Amino acid sequence: MNKLEPILTEKTLKLAEEGKYTFRVGLGLNKFQIKKLIEDVFGVHAVSVRTVKESGERKRTQRGTKRVILPEKKAIVTLKEKEKIDLFETKKKK
């Protein structure tokens, strides 16, 4: 239930430069639990947490069987100034 995995895309890496980090979290977690989990795991101070819940979908395949995509929840966490999570840092080419 305490699922916490980073989402690494071009858009989230640009947000990381502004101090906003994006994670896929468990459906049962609320904003306060997400904030505490981020602070405990990474040792940083979260200023705010925004969440987005995406509903699941049913897809049809060519054979007519249904494939279910499970619902998920994303959290965008804003950290205090000058704090960062090293997982999101990219190496710049010279």
KAZI-V88238 format. One record per residue. RES is the residue in one letter. OMEGA is omega in whole degrees, 0 to 359 (none if undefined). NEAR is the number of other ideal C-beta (glycine too) atoms within 8 Angstrom. Layout:
res->RES omega->OMEGA near->NEAR
res->RES omega->OMEGA near->NEAR
//
This chain:
res->M omega->179 near->5
res->N omega->180 near->6
res->K omega->180 near->7
res->L omega->177 near->10
res->E omega->182 near->6
res->P omega->175 near->10
res->I omega->184 near->9
res->L omega->174 near->6
res->T omega->179 near->6
res->E omega->182 near->5
res->K omega->181 near->6
res->T omega->177 near->13
res->L omega->174 near->11
res->K omega->177 near->8
res->L omega->180 near->11
res->A omega->177 near->14
res->E omega->178 near->6
res->E omega->180 near->6
res->G omega->179 near->11
res->K omega->185 near->10
res->Y omega->185 near->14
res->T omega->181 near->12
res->F omega->169 near->13
res->R omega->185 near->11
res->V omega->178 near->13
res->G omega->182 near->9
res->L omega->184 near->8
res->G omega->183 near->4
res->L omega->174 near->12
res->N omega->186 near->5
res->K omega->182 near->8
res->F omega->179 near->6
res->Q omega->178 near->8
res->I omega->180 near->15
res->K omega->180 near->11
res->K omega->179 near->8
res->L omega->178 near->12
res->I omega->181 near->15
res->E omega->181 near->11
res->D omega->185 near->7
res->V omega->187 near->7
res->F omega->178 near->7
res->G omega->178 near->5
res->V omega->179 near->11
res->H omega->180 near->7
res->A omega->179 near->12
res->V omega->180 near->6
res->S omega->178 near->6
res->V omega->175 near->12
res->R omega->182 near->7
res->T omega->177 near->11
res->V omega->178 near->8
res->K omega->179 near->8
res->E omega->182 near->8
res->S omega->178 near->5
res->G omega->182 near->8
res->E omega->171 near->6
res->R omega->180 near->8
res->K omega->175 near->8
res->R omega->175 near->7
res->T omega->182 near->8
res->Q omega->182 near->3
res->R omega->177 near->4
res->G omega->178 near->5
res->T omega->182 near->6
res->K omega->176 near->7
res->R omega->183 near->8
res->V omega->173 near->8
res->I omega->186 near->7
res->L omega->177 near->5
res->P omega->178 near->8
res->E omega->181 near->8
res->K omega->178 near->13
res->K omega->177 near->12
res->A omega->174 near->15
res->I omega->186 near->12
res->V omega->176 near->14
res->T omega->181 near->10
res->L omega->174 near->14
res->K omega->179 near->9
res->E omega->178 near->5
res->K omega->172 near->4
res->E omega->180 near->8
res->K omega->175 near->10
res->I omega->187 near->10
res->D omega->181 near->5
res->L omega->185 near->5
res->F omega->184 near->12
res->E omega->179 near->8
res->T omega->177 near->5
res->K omega->180 near->4
res->K omega->179 near->4
res->K omega->179 near->3
res->K omega->none near->2
//
